[in-house]
Amino acid sequence: MLLYSLSRVSILAVMNKNLTILLAGPRGFCAGVDRAIHIVERALEKYGKPVYVRHEIVHNKFVVDSLRDKGAVFVDELDEVPDNVPVIFSAHGVAKSVPAEADRRQLTYVDATCPLVSKVHRAVEKHYDKDHPVVLIGHEGHPEVIGTMGQLPEGAVILVEDTDQAQTVELPRNVPLGLVTQTTLSVDDTQDVIKILKERYPNLEQPKKEDICYATTNRQMAVKMIAEKSDMVMVLGAPNSSNSKRLVEVARLNGCDKSMLVQRASEIDFDGLDGVDTLGITAGASAPEVLVEEVVEACRERFNVTVKFEVFTEENVIFKLPSSLGQE
């Protein structure tokens, strides 16, 4: 019976139209996300259930649900964490007030902040120590932005979200201005914002190395490669994932108007693939590869699929786990 079912699927695939899938590379998990997930898993091994996590450890429902099934409890704030249980701070980083409150309550905590986000935090502090006003390019309300602004006293960081704000923001001219950015922004959009700010404020000090992380940059470059060759681009990722939403924008700006964000194969309207001969697929930095495989298999059930790999670069970055959890 199983053999018959498989044969039937195969026959249907041949009868259906051909579909070429372009798989962008790199895609999916970055080193910071991989580290954060391993931190939760290792904490569960070390401390046992439950381990509390402040905010989503990364922005992906599949990942969060999987960790919840293993014993993680996700909360919005520390006041939801009982006494005498471990708590983990998400990969996006937290304001200084959060670990301070954990210390006050004598909570055991592990900081899963991505090391590249921590680098931005240190840069903000260095500018502040030099009495330089700090400009942060980022999206208001994003956890990473809240955490970065929370490294300094309220009002010490000036947030600029886009080119419109860059053209109107009023900044001091008589002292150097420090500049940092959210790590998950559009590379091209950020360069446009910096160009405007630099033209208006020559006293703006750009970082020696841009703050947008390597994974965000690589995934955007890979999407540019497939967008111009695709009739449609699907980005696997969560609607609250900044880097995933940027991938959709990049695809649209680089030749593929028909680009969309999906979380799972079950969300896809396959009737919408009429007229699509080449489908580009990628995944945001917090989306696991299993979700990409799920979409490819769903396509195989409906089309005669040929998969091609479009690789911009290879990644081999690994971030160590905190010493408190031991090393692999």
C-alpha positions as CSV (number, residue, x, y, z in Angstrom):
1,M,0.0,0.0,0.0
2,L,2.8,2.4,0.9
3,L,4.6,1.5,-2.4
4,Y,1.4,2.3,-4.3
5,S,1.1,5.7,-2.6
6,L,4.7,6.6,-3.3
7,S,4.3,5.6,-6.9
8,R,1.1,7.6,-7.2
9,V,2.9,10.7,-5.8
10,S,5.7,10.2,-8.3
11,I,3.4,9.8,-11.3
12,L,1.5,12.9,-10.3
13,A,4.8,14.8,-10.0
14,V,5.7,13.9,-13.5
15,M,2.3,14.8,-14.8
16,N,2.4,18.2,-13.2
17,K,4.4,21.1,-14.5
18,N,8.2,21.4,-14.0
19,L,9.5,23.7,-11.2
20,T,13.1,24.7,-10.7
21,I,13.9,25.6,-7.1
22,L,16.9,27.9,-6.5
23,L,18.2,27.3,-2.9
24,A,20.1,30.3,-1.7
25,G,23.3,29.8,0.3
26,P,24.0,30.6,2.9
27,R,20.5,30.5,4.5
28,G,19.0,29.7,7.9
29,F,20.7,29.5,11.2
30,C,23.6,31.9,11.9
31,A,26.2,31.3,14.6
32,G,24.5,33.5,17.1
33,V,21.1,31.7,16.8
34,D,22.8,28.3,16.9
35,R,24.6,29.3,20.1
36,A,21.5,30.7,21.7
37,I,19.5,27.5,21.1
38,H,22.4,25.4,22.4
39,I,22.5,27.5,25.5
40,V,18.8,26.7,26.3
41,E,19.4,23.0,25.6
42,R,22.6,22.9,27.7
43,A,20.9,24.8,30.5
44,L,18.1,22.2,30.5
45,E,20.7,19.4,30.8
46,K,22.5,21.2,33.6
47,Y,19.6,22.5,35.7
48,G,16.7,20.3,34.7
49,K,13.2,21.5,34.0
50,P,12.0,24.2,33.9
51,V,14.4,26.7,32.6
52,Y,12.9,30.2,32.0
53,V,13.7,32.3,29.0
54,R,13.0,36.0,28.9
55,H,11.4,36.7,25.5
56,E,11.7,34.4,22.5
57,I,15.2,33.0,22.5
58,V,15.2,33.7,18.7
59,H,12.4,34.9,16.5
60,N,11.0,31.6,15.2
61,K,7.8,29.8,16.4
62,F,9.1,26.4,15.4
63,V,12.2,26.8,17.4
64,V,10.4,28.3,20.4
65,D,7.8,25.5,20.4
66,S,10.5,22.8,20.2
67,L,12.3,24.3,23.2
68,R,9.1,24.6,25.1
69,D,8.4,20.9,24.5
70,K,11.8,20.2,26.1
71,G,11.0,22.2,29.2
72,A,11.7,25.8,28.5
73,V,9.2,28.4,29.8
74,F,9.1,31.7,27.8
75,V,8.1,34.9,29.6
76,D,8.0,38.6,28.7
77,E,9.6,40.0,31.9
78,L,11.6,38.9,34.9
79,D,8.7,39.4,37.3
80,E,7.1,36.3,35.7
81,V,10.1,34.2,36.7
82,P,9.8,32.5,40.1
83,D,12.6,32.6,42.6
84,N,15.3,29.9,42.6
85,V,15.0,28.9,38.9
86,P,17.5,29.7,36.1
87,V,16.6,32.2,33.5
88,I,18.2,32.9,30.1
89,F,18.3,36.2,28.2
90,S,17.5,36.1,24.5
91,A,20.0,36.4,21.6
92,H,18.8,39.9,20.9
93,G,20.4,41.3,24.0
94,V,18.9,43.1,27.0
95,A,19.1,46.5,28.7
96,K,21.5,46.7,31.7
97,S,18.5,46.9,34.0
98,V,17.6,43.3,33.3
99,P,20.7,41.5,34.7
100,A,20.8,44.1,37.5
101,E,17.3,43.0,38.5
102,A,18.3,39.3,38.2
103,D,21.3,40.0,40.5
104,R,19.0,41.8,43.0
105,R,16.8,38.8,43.1
106,Q,19.8,36.4,43.2
107,L,18.6,34.6,40.2
108,T,20.9,32.3,38.3
109,Y,21.0,33.6,34.7
110,V,22.7,32.9,31.4
111,D,23.1,35.7,28.8
112,A,22.5,34.3,25.3
113,T,23.1,37.6,23.6
114,C,24.8,37.2,20.3
115,P,28.4,38.1,20.5
116,L,28.0,40.5,17.6
117,V,25.2,42.3,19.4
118,S,27.4,42.5,22.5
119,K,30.1,44.1,20.3
120,V,27.6,46.9,19.5
121,H,26.8,47.3,23.2
122,R,30.5,47.8,24.0
123,A,30.8,50.3,21.2
124,V,27.9,52.3,22.6
125,E,29.6,52.4,26.0
126,K,32.9,53.5,24.6
127,H,31.4,56.4,22.8
128,Y,29.5,57.4,26.0
129,D,32.7,57.2,28.0
130,K,34.2,59.7,25.6
131,D,31.2,62.0,26.0
132,H,30.2,61.4,22.4
133,P,26.5,61.5,21.6
134,V,25.5,58.1,20.2
135,V,23.4,57.6,17.0
136,L,21.8,54.2,16.6
137,I,20.3,53.2,13.2
138,G,17.6,50.6,13.9
139,H,13.9,49.8,14.2
140,E,12.1,51.3,17.2
141,G,10.6,48.6,19.5
142,H,12.8,45.8,18.2
143,P,14.3,43.8,21.1
144,E,17.8,44.4,19.9
145,V,17.3,48.1,19.7
146,I,15.7,48.2,23.2
147,G,18.7,46.3,24.5
148,T,21.3,48.5,22.8
149,M,19.6,51.7,24.0
150,G,19.3,50.3,27.4
151,Q,23.1,50.1,27.8
152,L,23.1,53.8,28.5
153,P,21.0,56.2,30.6
154,E,17.7,57.2,29.0
155,G,18.0,59.7,26.2
156,A,21.8,59.1,25.7
157,V,21.1,57.2,22.4
158,I,19.5,58.9,19.5
159,L,17.5,56.5,17.3
160,V,17.3,57.0,13.5
161,E,15.1,54.6,11.7
162,D,15.2,55.6,8.0
163,T,16.3,58.1,5.4
164,D,13.4,60.5,6.2
165,Q,14.6,60.7,9.8
166,A,18.2,61.0,8.7
167,Q,17.3,64.1,6.8
168,T,15.5,65.8,9.7
169,V,17.2,64.7,12.9
170,E,19.0,67.4,14.8
171,L,22.3,66.4,16.2
172,P,25.2,68.2,18.0
173,R,27.9,69.6,15.6
174,N,30.6,70.6,18.0
175,V,31.6,67.1,19.2
176,P,32.3,63.8,17.6
177,L,29.1,61.6,17.1
178,G,29.3,57.9,17.7
179,L,27.4,55.6,15.2
180,V,26.2,52.1,15.7
181,T,23.5,50.0,13.9
182,Q,21.2,47.2,14.6
183,T,22.8,44.0,13.3
184,T,19.9,42.8,11.2
185,L,19.2,45.7,8.9
186,S,19.1,45.9,5.1
187,V,22.7,46.6,4.1
188,D,21.7,48.9,1.2
189,D,19.1,50.8,3.2
190,T,21.6,51.4,6.1
191,Q,24.2,52.7,3.7
192,D,21.7,55.2,2.4
193,V,20.9,56.4,5.9
194,I,24.6,56.7,6.8
195,K,25.3,58.6,3.6
196,I,22.7,61.2,4.5
197,L,23.9,61.5,8.1
198,K,27.5,61.8,7.0
199,E,26.6,64.6,4.5
200,R,24.7,66.5,7.2
201,Y,27.1,65.7,10.0
202,P,30.8,65.4,9.0
203,N,31.6,64.9,12.7
204,L,29.9,61.4,12.6
205,E,32.4,58.7,13.4
206,Q,31.6,55.5,11.5
207,P,32.7,52.2,13.0
208,K,35.8,50.6,11.5
209,K,33.8,47.6,10.7
210,E,30.1,47.8,10.0
211,D,27.7,46.5,12.8
212,I,25.4,44.6,10.4
213,C,26.4,41.0,11.1
214,Y,28.1,38.7,8.6
215,A,25.1,36.4,8.4
216,T,22.7,39.2,7.6
217,T,25.0,40.5,4.9
218,N,25.7,37.1,3.4
219,R,22.0,36.1,3.3
220,Q,21.0,39.4,1.6
221,M,23.8,38.9,-1.0
222,A,22.6,35.4,-1.7
223,V,19.0,36.6,-2.1
224,K,20.2,39.2,-4.7
225,M,21.7,36.3,-6.7
226,I,18.5,34.3,-6.8
227,A,16.0,37.2,-7.1
228,E,17.0,38.2,-10.6
229,K,16.6,34.5,-11.8
230,S,13.3,33.7,-9.9
231,D,9.7,34.2,-10.8
232,M,8.9,34.1,-7.0
233,V,11.0,34.1,-3.9
234,M,9.9,32.5,-0.6
235,V,11.7,33.5,2.6
236,L,11.2,31.0,5.5
237,G,11.0,33.1,8.7
238,A,8.8,34.6,11.4
239,P,6.9,37.9,10.8
240,N,8.7,39.4,13.8
241,S,12.1,38.5,12.5
242,S,13.9,41.6,11.3
243,N,16.5,39.8,9.2
244,S,13.8,37.6,7.5
245,K,11.7,40.6,6.6
246,R,14.7,42.4,5.1
247,L,15.3,39.4,2.9
248,V,11.8,39.8,1.4
249,E,12.5,43.5,0.8
250,V,15.9,42.8,-0.8
251,A,14.3,40.2,-3.2
252,R,11.7,42.7,-4.3
253,L,14.3,45.4,-4.8
254,N,16.4,43.1,-6.9
255,G,14.1,41.9,-9.6
256,C,11.5,39.7,-8.0
257,D,8.3,41.6,-7.1
258,K,6.6,38.3,-6.2
259,S,8.4,37.7,-2.9
260,M,6.9,36.7,0.4
261,L,7.5,35.6,3.9
262,V,6.2,32.2,5.1
263,Q,6.6,30.3,8.3
264,R,5.7,26.8,7.2
265,A,4.8,24.9,4.1
266,S,1.2,24.7,5.4
267,E,0.9,28.5,4.9
268,I,1.7,28.3,1.2
269,D,-1.1,28.8,-1.4
270,F,0.3,26.5,-4.1
271,D,-2.3,27.8,-6.5
272,G,-0.4,31.0,-6.4
273,L,2.5,29.3,-8.1
274,D,0.7,29.3,-11.4
275,G,3.0,30.9,-13.9
276,V,6.0,30.3,-11.6
277,D,8.7,28.3,-13.4
278,T,11.6,29.2,-11.1
279,L,11.1,29.5,-7.3
280,G,13.8,31.0,-5.1
281,I,13.9,29.8,-1.5
282,T,15.9,31.0,1.4
283,A,15.6,31.2,5.2
284,G,16.1,33.9,7.8
285,A,18.9,33.5,10.3
286,S,16.6,32.1,12.9
287,A,14.8,29.6,10.7
288,P,15.9,26.0,10.9
289,E,16.8,24.0,7.7
290,V,14.1,21.5,8.4
291,L,11.5,24.2,7.4
292,V,13.3,24.6,4.1
293,E,13.2,20.9,3.5
294,E,9.5,20.8,4.4
295,V,8.8,23.4,1.7
296,V,10.9,21.6,-0.9
297,E,9.1,18.3,-0.2
298,A,5.7,20.0,-0.4
299,C,6.7,21.3,-3.8
300,R,7.8,17.8,-4.9
301,E,4.4,16.5,-4.1
302,R,2.8,18.9,-6.5
303,F,5.5,19.5,-9.2
304,N,8.3,17.9,-11.1
305,V,11.1,19.6,-9.1
306,T,14.7,20.3,-10.0
307,V,16.7,21.8,-7.2
308,K,19.7,24.0,-7.9
309,F,22.0,25.6,-5.3
310,E,23.0,29.2,-5.6
311,V,25.8,29.8,-3.1
312,F,27.2,33.2,-2.4
313,T,29.7,32.1,0.2
314,E,30.4,29.4,2.8
315,E,30.2,30.2,6.5
316,N,32.2,28.6,9.2
317,V,31.7,30.9,12.2
318,I,31.2,29.3,15.6
319,F,30.6,31.1,18.9
320,K,31.5,29.4,22.1
321,L,28.9,28.7,24.8
322,P,29.2,30.6,28.1
323,S,31.8,29.1,30.5
324,S,29.1,28.6,33.1
325,L,27.6,25.9,30.9
326,G,30.8,24.2,29.8
327,Q,32.2,23.8,26.3
328,E,31.3,21.3,23.7
